[in-house]
Amino acid sequence: MERERIKVINPLKRIWEGARIGGAATVALAGTATVALAAEPEPWAVNLQPAATDVMSDIHAFSNFTLWIIVPIVALVTILLGIVIVRFNARANPTPSRTSHNTLIEVLWTVLPILILVAIAIPSFRLLYKELVVPPADLTVKATGYQWAWGYEYTDDAYAGISFDSYMLSDEDRAKRIAAGASEASLPRLLAADYDVVVPAGKIVRVQVTSTDVIHSFAMPAFGVKVDAIPGRLNETWFKAEEPGVYYGQCSELCGKDHAFMPIVIRVVTDEQFAAWADAAKEDVDEANKLLAGLIAKQRPLAARDGEAGNLEVAAR
Ligand SMILES: [Cu+2]
């Protein structure tokens, strides 16, 4: 009995803690967080991932706002249904009233929903506009969906020549890298990839998205980004990640048998680290990743000792 209770309580507690941690991370972002973030799905999490961009913070706010509207409506309808069931069933109320019109109520149940919809539409359209209109970008990365991997290309003249494909690490690859010194936490299963997209923090990154075979979808939950990758078309989106860290997303359009195995990894680094990486990556991405691992280790020696930047280091070997 006791054991069963614990089993039930445990997932609930984890959901609650997930939500709390999510909230705390959002607050930390607004302040001066120096701890590198890693945004990824958590077991038993129910809320949205912690926001790493302004757009995602707005999505959080909009989601909470609509919740404040939905919950009272559901509660009201449930209470009204309860009253009808108890007071107006055939046994309790054998001779029903023959009322069929009430002008006041009819006006109210037409006007109130309209006002509620307008109240939802205004912040909703504002948010859609913010997501869709790409501000002047500091950097452009083109992501191409393949069955089943992502290809990345830095299309600005300043970064000409940087391109690589990014495949999910298989269980064997993970085991090899962990044996070679990378921490398990730095290689989340089904999310870690062999090559990360590297971008600078606090800079506007335009992402151009396309595909060569079927429709994929480029999605990064912590950034509030999701855009279809369609063969023959070039879609656009953008993000400005506020804090260095590693962020995980996935293809979000059913695209074939390995749809679940084409993760997206974006490593957000400081300006100086990005400049050094980009310079080296024009010649050789492996060398650039090795250099970046060294820079991250220098900046945060403790994290490096724990193998947090391990994926880069080991990948570069
Ligand atoms: Cu896909």
Residues whose N, C-alpha, C, O or C-beta is under 5 A from the ligand:
A	BS01	CU	I215 H216 S217 C251 E253 C255 H259
